[in-house]
Amino acid sequence: MNPARDGRGMLPSVSNTIDPILITGANGHLGQSLCRAWAGRPVRAVVRSERAAEQLRALPPSCTPEIHVLDYADEEALRRAGDGCGAWVHLVGILKETALARYIDAHEGTSTHIARAAEKASVKRIVSLSILGAAPDAANACLASKGRADALLAGSAVPATILRLPMVLGPREIAAAALGGKARAPFAFLARGGRSMEQPIDTRDVVRAIQAACDVRDGSSHRLDLAGPHALSHRELVQRVAQVLGARGPRIVPIPYFLVAGFAALMERISENPPLTRAMLGVLDHDDAIDPLPAARTLGISLTPLEDTLRATFLEATE
């Protein structure tokens, strides 16, 4: 068992390694970004469907990984897919529960299977993404589930690095699309008037953090809270996005939290796939305001200024 610890100094790493990397949930935007960043290094991608596999096959040939379509509960298939890999990157997780997707399966279940299969495959490190505020005893169902999954990985026989992150911004990120829509609209209806604190991180910084974490070889597990260098309210963030876009900016219409939570509760009752749930709302409205420099120093990365992130997300991708 490897006790998790918080790093303050830079972690020892193996440079210029060519060990293959396994990525679970690789069809998402972040997974595809990792495939591009690791062009020239052997990458194996694990997905659950042929539809997801097709998304990866559409990548440029130099970035197309070796694809494995399998059920995460099939630990033997996971072991075979990741055998010989130096590190496994675990990107599987959900923000919203539906009738067909439950937190316990997406978080604790997949983490349990990953930990067991990785041990059998003699993997050197697991790198897993989590959420700022995740803790086993959190009142929020999503954050509690993620916290339990983090604890499972951190306490497994394979050393793990858990990166707890806030909103991730970059071209084609879901959060970016939502922010852009609010910034261009004449009115923005925000829970609590957008008072929740945001500390968005650039998707390129997340990629660099994962790459650095994969090459750590100190034999210990780590939980690192990482975010962008600037914290501001959600309201201010929408206004900053509007400025970058050259838009007038929306008129902010505050919505009492209890009304938004009541709408989410109603949607949970009448829909198998609600647009919003109370747990999802709690994560989105969670206050993120941390010192990200210790984690950045530990990983040996620098953080992109917010203005550069907003420009790359909302302007450069379309220029």
C-alpha positions as a Markdown table, in Angstrom:
| # | Residue | x | y | z |
|---|---|---|---|---|
| 1 | Met | 0.0 | 0.0 | 0.0 |
| 2 | Asn | 1.3 | 3.4 | -0.9 |
| 3 | Pro | 0.1 | 6.3 | 1.3 |
| 4 | Ala | -0.9 | 9.4 | -0.6 |
| 5 | Arg | 1.0 | 12.5 | 0.2 |
| 6 | Asp | 1.0 | 16.1 | -1.0 |
| 7 | Gly | 4.3 | 17.0 | -2.8 |
| 8 | Arg | 6.0 | 20.3 | -2.3 |
| 9 | Gly | 9.3 | 19.7 | -4.1 |
| 10 | Met | 9.6 | 18.6 | -7.7 |
| 11 | Leu | 8.9 | 14.8 | -8.1 |
| 12 | Pro | 11.7 | 12.6 | -9.5 |
| 13 | Ser | 10.9 | 11.5 | -13.1 |
| 14 | Val | 12.2 | 9.4 | -15.9 |
| 15 | Ser | 13.0 | 11.6 | -18.9 |
| 16 | Asn | 12.9 | 10.5 | -22.5 |
| 17 | Thr | 11.0 | 7.4 | -21.6 |
| 18 | Ile | 9.4 | 5.5 | -24.5 |
| 19 | Asp | 7.2 | 3.2 | -22.4 |
| 20 | Pro | 3.7 | 2.9 | -23.9 |
| 21 | Ile | 0.9 | 4.9 | -22.2 |
| 22 | Leu | -2.7 | 3.5 | -21.7 |
| 23 | Ile | -5.6 | 6.1 | -21.7 |
| 24 | Thr | -9.1 | 5.1 | -20.5 |
| 25 | Gly | -11.9 | 7.3 | -21.8 |
| 26 | Ala | -9.6 | 8.4 | -24.6 |
| 27 | Asn | -12.3 | 9.5 | -27.0 |
| 28 | Gly | -13.1 | 12.7 | -25.0 |
| 29 | His | -11.5 | 16.0 | -26.0 |
| 30 | Leu | -8.8 | 15.7 | -23.3 |
| 31 | Gly | -8.0 | 12.1 | -24.3 |
| 32 | Gln | -7.7 | 13.2 | -27.9 |
| 33 | Ser | -5.5 | 16.1 | -26.9 |
| 34 | Leu | -3.2 | 13.7 | -25.1 |
| 35 | Cys | -3.0 | 11.5 | -28.2 |
| 36 | Arg | -1.9 | 14.5 | -30.2 |
| 37 | Ala | 0.6 | 15.6 | -27.5 |
| 38 | Trp | 2.1 | 12.1 | -27.4 |
| 39 | Ala | 2.5 | 11.7 | -31.2 |
| 40 | Gly | 5.5 | 9.5 | -31.7 |
| 41 | Arg | 5.1 | 7.7 | -28.4 |
| 42 | Pro | 3.1 | 4.4 | -28.3 |
| 43 | Val | -0.3 | 5.1 | -26.9 |
| 44 | Arg | -3.1 | 2.6 | -26.3 |
| 45 | Ala | -6.6 | 3.9 | -26.0 |
| 46 | Val | -9.4 | 2.1 | -24.1 |
| 47 | Val | -13.0 | 2.9 | -25.0 |
| 48 | Arg | -16.3 | 1.2 | -24.4 |
| 49 | Ser | -17.9 | 1.4 | -27.9 |
| 50 | Glu | -17.2 | 1.3 | -31.6 |
| 51 | Arg | -18.6 | 4.8 | -31.9 |
| 52 | Ala | -16.0 | 6.1 | -29.4 |
| 53 | Ala | -13.3 | 4.2 | -31.3 |
| 54 | Glu | -14.3 | 5.9 | -34.6 |
| 55 | Gln | -13.7 | 9.3 | -33.0 |
| 56 | Leu | -10.1 | 8.2 | -32.3 |
| 57 | Arg | -9.6 | 6.8 | -35.8 |
| 58 | Ala | -10.4 | 10.3 | -37.2 |
| 59 | Leu | -7.3 | 11.7 | -35.6 |
| 60 | Pro | -4.2 | 12.3 | -37.9 |
| 61 | Pro | -2.3 | 9.1 | -38.6 |
| 62 | Ser | 0.7 | 10.2 | -36.5 |
| 63 | Cys | -1.7 | 10.7 | -33.4 |
| 64 | Thr | -3.9 | 7.6 | -33.9 |
| 65 | Pro | -3.5 | 5.3 | -30.9 |
| 66 | Glu | -3.8 | 1.5 | -30.7 |
| 67 | Ile | -7.5 | 1.2 | -29.9 |
| 68 | His | -9.1 | -1.4 | -27.5 |
| 69 | Val | -12.9 | -1.6 | -27.2 |
| 70 | Leu | -13.8 | -3.3 | -24.0 |
| 71 | Asp | -15.9 | -3.2 | -20.8 |
| 72 | Tyr | -14.0 | -1.7 | -17.9 |
| 73 | Ala | -15.4 | -4.4 | -15.7 |
| 74 | Asp | -13.4 | -7.0 | -17.7 |
| 75 | Glu | -10.2 | -6.8 | -15.7 |
| 76 | Glu | -8.4 | -9.4 | -17.8 |
| 77 | Ala | -9.1 | -7.5 | -21.0 |
| 78 | Leu | -7.9 | -4.3 | -19.3 |
| 79 | Arg | -4.7 | -6.1 | -18.2 |
| 80 | Arg | -4.0 | -7.3 | -21.7 |
| 81 | Ala | -4.6 | -3.9 | -23.2 |
| 82 | Gly | -2.2 | -2.2 | -20.7 |
| 83 | Asp | 0.4 | -4.9 | -20.3 |
| 84 | Gly | 3.9 | -3.3 | -20.8 |
| 85 | Cys | 2.7 | 0.2 | -20.4 |
| 86 | Gly | 4.6 | 2.5 | -18.0 |
| 87 | Ala | 1.6 | 4.5 | -16.9 |
| 88 | Trp | -2.2 | 4.3 | -17.2 |
| 89 | Val | -4.2 | 7.6 | -17.5 |
| 90 | His | -7.7 | 7.3 | -16.1 |
| 91 | Leu | -10.1 | 9.9 | -17.6 |
| 92 | Val | -13.4 | 8.1 | -17.0 |
| 93 | Gly | -16.0 | 10.0 | -14.9 |
| 94 | Ile | -19.4 | 11.7 | -15.1 |
| 95 | Leu | -20.7 | 15.0 | -13.7 |
| 96 | Lys | -24.4 | 14.0 | -14.0 |
| 97 | Glu | -26.1 | 10.8 | -13.0 |
| 98 | Thr | -28.8 | 9.4 | -15.3 |
| 99 | Ala | -30.9 | 6.3 | -15.3 |
| 100 | Leu | -28.2 | 4.5 | -17.3 |
| 101 | Ala | -25.1 | 6.1 | -15.7 |
| 102 | Arg | -24.5 | 6.0 | -12.0 |
| 103 | Tyr | -21.7 | 7.6 | -10.0 |
| 104 | Ile | -20.9 | 4.4 | -8.2 |
| 105 | Asp | -20.3 | 2.6 | -11.5 |
| 106 | Ala | -18.5 | 5.4 | -13.3 |
| 107 | His | -16.2 | 6.4 | -10.4 |
| 108 | Glu | -15.8 | 3.7 | -7.7 |
| 109 | Gly | -16.5 | 0.8 | -10.1 |
| 110 | Thr | -14.0 | 1.8 | -12.8 |
| 111 | Ser | -11.4 | 2.8 | -10.3 |
| 112 | Thr | -11.6 | -0.6 | -8.6 |
| 113 | His | -11.2 | -2.4 | -11.9 |
| 114 | Ile | -8.4 | -0.2 | -13.0 |
| 115 | Ala | -6.4 | -0.6 | -9.8 |
| 116 | Arg | -6.7 | -4.4 | -9.9 |
| 117 | Ala | -5.9 | -4.7 | -13.6 |
| 118 | Ala | -2.9 | -2.3 | -13.3 |
| 119 | Glu | -1.4 | -4.3 | -10.5 |
| 120 | Lys | -1.6 | -7.5 | -12.5 |
| 121 | Ala | 0.0 | -5.7 | -15.5 |
| 122 | Ser | 2.9 | -4.4 | -13.3 |
| 123 | Val | 2.1 | -0.8 | -14.2 |
| 124 | Lys | 4.4 | 1.8 | -12.7 |
| 125 | Arg | 1.9 | 4.6 | -12.1 |
| 126 | Ile | -1.8 | 5.4 | -12.5 |
| 127 | Val | -2.7 | 9.1 | -13.2 |
| 128 | Ser | -6.3 | 9.9 | -12.6 |
| 129 | Leu | -8.3 | 13.1 | -13.0 |
| 130 | Ser | -10.6 | 14.2 | -10.2 |
| 131 | Ile | -12.5 | 17.4 | -9.2 |
| 132 | Leu | -11.6 | 20.1 | -6.7 |
| 133 | Gly | -13.6 | 19.5 | -3.6 |
| 134 | Ala | -13.8 | 15.7 | -4.0 |
| 135 | Ala | -13.7 | 13.9 | -0.7 |
| 136 | Pro | -15.3 | 10.7 | 0.6 |
| 137 | Asp | -17.3 | 12.6 | 3.2 |
| 138 | Ala | -18.5 | 15.4 | 0.9 |
| 139 | Ala | -22.2 | 16.3 | 1.1 |
| 140 | Asn | -22.4 | 16.5 | -2.7 |
| 141 | Ala | -23.0 | 13.0 | -4.2 |
| 142 | Cys | -20.7 | 13.5 | -7.1 |
| 143 | Leu | -17.8 | 14.9 | -5.1 |
| 144 | Ala | -18.3 | 12.1 | -2.5 |
| 145 | Ser | -18.2 | 9.5 | -5.2 |
| 146 | Lys | -15.2 | 10.9 | -6.8 |
| 147 | Gly | -13.5 | 11.2 | -3.4 |
| 148 | Arg | -14.1 | 7.5 | -2.7 |
| 149 | Ala | -12.7 | 6.6 | -6.1 |
| 150 | Asp | -9.6 | 8.8 | -5.5 |
| 151 | Ala | -9.1 | 7.0 | -2.2 |
| 152 | Leu | -9.4 | 3.6 | -3.9 |
| 153 | Leu | -6.6 | 4.5 | -6.3 |
| 154 | Ala | -4.4 | 6.2 | -3.8 |
| 155 | Gly | -4.6 | 3.2 | -1.5 |
| 156 | Ser | -3.9 | 0.6 | -4.2 |
| 157 | Ala | -0.7 | -1.4 | -4.8 |
| 158 | Val | 0.1 | 0.7 | -7.8 |
| 159 | Pro | 1.4 | 4.3 | -7.1 |
| 160 | Ala | -1.2 | 6.9 | -8.2 |
| 161 | Thr | -1.2 | 10.6 | -8.9 |
| 162 | Ile | -4.7 | 12.1 | -8.4 |
| 163 | Leu | -5.0 | 15.5 | -10.1 |
| 164 | Arg | -8.0 | 17.4 | -8.7 |
| 165 | Leu | -9.1 | 20.1 | -11.2 |
| 166 | Pro | -11.7 | 22.9 | -11.6 |
| 167 | Met | -13.3 | 24.0 | -14.9 |
| 168 | Val | -11.1 | 23.1 | -17.8 |
| 169 | Leu | -11.0 | 25.6 | -20.7 |
| 170 | Gly | -9.9 | 25.1 | -24.3 |
| 171 | Pro | -11.4 | 24.8 | -27.8 |
| 172 | Arg | -14.3 | 22.4 | -27.9 |
| 173 | Glu | -14.5 | 21.9 | -24.2 |
| 174 | Ile | -18.1 | 21.7 | -22.9 |
| 175 | Ala | -17.4 | 24.5 | -20.3 |
| 176 | Ala | -16.1 | 26.8 | -23.0 |
| 177 | Ala | -19.3 | 26.3 | -25.1 |
| 178 | Ala | -21.5 | 27.2 | -22.2 |
| 179 | Leu | -19.4 | 30.3 | -21.3 |
| 180 | Gly | -19.4 | 31.5 | -24.9 |
| 181 | Gly | -23.1 | 31.1 | -25.1 |
| 182 | Lys | -23.7 | 33.2 | -21.9 |
| 183 | Ala | -21.2 | 35.8 | -23.0 |
| 184 | Arg | -22.9 | 36.4 | -26.4 |
| 185 | Ala | -26.5 | 36.3 | -25.0 |
| 186 | Pro | -28.4 | 39.5 | -24.2 |
| 187 | Phe | -29.3 | 38.0 | -20.8 |
| 188 | Ala | -27.5 | 35.5 | -18.6 |
| 189 | Phe | -29.5 | 33.8 | -15.9 |
| 190 | Leu | -27.0 | 32.8 | -13.2 |
| 191 | Ala | -27.6 | 31.0 | -10.0 |
| 192 | Arg | -26.9 | 33.3 | -7.1 |
| 193 | Gly | -26.1 | 36.0 | -9.6 |
| 194 | Gly | -22.9 | 34.2 | -10.6 |
| 195 | Arg | -21.2 | 34.6 | -7.2 |
| 196 | Ser | -19.5 | 31.2 | -7.2 |
| 197 | Met | -15.7 | 31.4 | -7.5 |
| 198 | Glu | -14.1 | 29.9 | -10.6 |
| 199 | Gln | -10.4 | 29.2 | -11.2 |
| 200 | Pro | -10.3 | 27.7 | -14.7 |
| 201 | Ile | -7.3 | 25.9 | -16.0 |
| 202 | Asp | -6.0 | 25.8 | -19.6 |
| 203 | Thr | -6.5 | 22.4 | -21.2 |
| 204 | Arg | -2.9 | 22.6 | -22.4 |
| 205 | Asp | -1.7 | 22.9 | -18.8 |
| 206 | Val | -3.8 | 19.8 | -17.9 |
| 207 | Val | -2.1 | 17.9 | -20.7 |
| 208 | Arg | 1.3 | 19.0 | -19.5 |
| 209 | Ala | 0.5 | 18.0 | -16.0 |
| 210 | Ile | -0.7 | 14.5 | -17.0 |
| 211 | Gln | 2.5 | 14.0 | -19.1 |
| 212 | Ala | 4.7 | 15.0 | -16.2 |
| 213 | Ala | 2.8 | 12.9 | -13.7 |
| 214 | Cys | 3.1 | 9.8 | -16.0 |
| 215 | Asp | 6.8 | 9.9 | -15.8 |
| 216 | Val | 7.1 | 10.2 | -12.0 |
| 217 | Arg | 9.0 | 7.2 | -10.5 |
| 218 | Asp | 9.2 | 7.9 | -6.8 |
| 219 | Gly | 7.0 | 4.9 | -5.7 |
| 220 | Ser | 4.5 | 7.0 | -3.7 |
| 221 | Ser | 0.9 | 8.2 | -4.3 |
| 222 | His | 0.1 | 11.9 | -4.5 |
| 223 | Arg | -3.1 | 14.0 | -4.5 |
| 224 | Leu | -2.4 | 17.4 | -6.1 |
| 225 | Asp | -4.9 | 20.3 | -6.3 |
| 226 | Leu | -4.2 | 22.1 | -9.6 |
| 227 | Ala | -6.0 | 25.1 | -11.1 |
| 228 | Gly | -5.3 | 28.2 | -13.2 |
| 229 | Pro | -3.4 | 31.2 | -11.8 |
| 230 | His | -6.4 | 33.5 | -11.4 |
| 231 | Ala | -9.7 | 33.0 | -9.4 |
| 232 | Leu | -12.7 | 35.2 | -10.1 |
| 233 | Ser | -16.5 | 35.0 | -9.8 |
| 234 | His | -18.5 | 33.2 | -12.4 |
| 235 | Arg | -20.2 | 36.5 | -13.2 |
| 236 | Glu | -16.8 | 38.2 | -13.8 |
| 237 | Leu | -15.7 | 35.2 | -15.9 |
| 238 | Val | -18.7 | 35.6 | -18.2 |
| 239 | Gln | -17.9 | 39.3 | -18.6 |
| 240 | Arg | -14.2 | 38.6 | -19.3 |
| 241 | Val | -15.2 | 36.1 | -22.1 |
| 242 | Ala | -17.5 | 38.8 | -23.5 |
| 243 | Gln | -14.6 | 41.3 | -23.6 |
| 244 | Val | -12.4 | 38.8 | -25.4 |
| 245 | Leu | -15.2 | 38.1 | -28.0 |
| 246 | Gly | -15.8 | 41.8 | -28.5 |
| 247 | Ala | -19.3 | 41.4 | -27.3 |
| 248 | Arg | -21.3 | 43.9 | -25.3 |
| 249 | Gly | -21.8 | 41.3 | -22.6 |
| 250 | Pro | -25.1 | 40.0 | -21.1 |
| 251 | Arg | -27.3 | 41.6 | -18.5 |
| 252 | Ile | -26.9 | 39.3 | -15.5 |
| 253 | Val | -30.2 | 38.1 | -14.1 |
| 254 | Pro | -29.7 | 36.5 | -10.6 |
| 255 | Ile | -31.7 | 33.3 | -9.9 |
| 256 | Pro | -32.1 | 32.3 | -6.3 |
| 257 | Tyr | -30.2 | 29.0 | -5.6 |
| 258 | Phe | -33.3 | 27.3 | -4.1 |
| 259 | Leu | -35.2 | 27.9 | -7.4 |
| 260 | Val | -32.4 | 26.3 | -9.5 |
| 261 | Ala | -32.1 | 23.4 | -7.1 |
| 262 | Gly | -35.9 | 22.9 | -7.1 |
| 263 | Phe | -35.9 | 22.8 | -10.9 |
| 264 | Ala | -33.1 | 20.2 | -10.8 |
| 265 | Ala | -35.0 | 18.1 | -8.3 |
| 266 | Leu | -38.1 | 18.2 | -10.6 |
| 267 | Met | -36.0 | 17.2 | -13.6 |
| 268 | Glu | -34.6 | 14.3 | -11.6 |
| 269 | Arg | -38.1 | 13.1 | -10.8 |
| 270 | Ile | -39.6 | 13.3 | -14.3 |
| 271 | Ser | -36.7 | 12.6 | -16.6 |
| 272 | Glu | -34.4 | 9.6 | -17.1 |
| 273 | Asn | -31.7 | 12.0 | -18.5 |
| 274 | Pro | -32.3 | 15.3 | -16.8 |
| 275 | Pro | -30.6 | 18.4 | -18.2 |
| 276 | Leu | -29.5 | 19.3 | -14.6 |
| 277 | Thr | -29.4 | 17.5 | -11.3 |
| 278 | Arg | -28.8 | 18.7 | -7.8 |
| 279 | Ala | -25.4 | 17.0 | -7.5 |
| 280 | Met | -24.4 | 18.5 | -10.9 |
| 281 | Leu | -25.5 | 21.9 | -9.8 |
| 282 | Gly | -23.5 | 21.6 | -6.5 |
| 283 | Val | -20.3 | 20.9 | -8.5 |
| 284 | Leu | -20.9 | 23.7 | -10.9 |
| 285 | Asp | -21.6 | 26.1 | -8.1 |
| 286 | His | -18.7 | 25.0 | -5.9 |
| 287 | Asp | -16.3 | 27.7 | -4.9 |
| 288 | Asp | -12.8 | 27.1 | -6.4 |
| 289 | Ala | -10.1 | 29.3 | -5.0 |
| 290 | Ile | -6.8 | 27.6 | -4.2 |
| 291 | Asp | -3.1 | 28.2 | -4.5 |
| 292 | Pro | -2.1 | 26.2 | -7.5 |
| 293 | Leu | 1.6 | 26.9 | -7.4 |
| 294 | Pro | 2.6 | 24.0 | -5.0 |
| 295 | Ala | 1.2 | 21.4 | -7.4 |
| 296 | Ala | 2.6 | 23.2 | -10.5 |
| 297 | Arg | 6.1 | 23.2 | -8.9 |
| 298 | Thr | 5.7 | 19.6 | -7.9 |
| 299 | Leu | 4.9 | 18.7 | -11.5 |
| 300 | Gly | 7.5 | 21.1 | -13.0 |
| 301 | Ile | 5.0 | 23.0 | -15.1 |
| 302 | Ser | 4.1 | 26.6 | -15.6 |
| 303 | Leu | 0.5 | 27.9 | -15.7 |
| 304 | Thr | -1.0 | 29.8 | -18.6 |
| 305 | Pro | -2.4 | 33.3 | -17.7 |
| 306 | Leu | -6.2 | 33.5 | -17.8 |
| 307 | Glu | -6.2 | 36.1 | -20.7 |
| 308 | Asp | -4.1 | 33.7 | -22.8 |
| 309 | Thr | -6.4 | 30.9 | -22.1 |
| 310 | Leu | -9.5 | 32.9 | -23.0 |
| 311 | Arg | -7.9 | 34.0 | -26.2 |
| 312 | Ala | -6.8 | 30.5 | -27.2 |
| 313 | Thr | -10.2 | 29.1 | -26.3 |
| 314 | Phe | -12.5 | 31.7 | -27.9 |
| 315 | Leu | -10.5 | 33.4 | -30.6 |
| 316 | Glu | -7.4 | 31.5 | -31.9 |
| 317 | Ala | -9.4 | 28.3 | -32.5 |
| 318 | Thr | -11.6 | 30.2 | -35.0 |
| 319 | Glu | -9.0 | 32.5 | -36.5 |
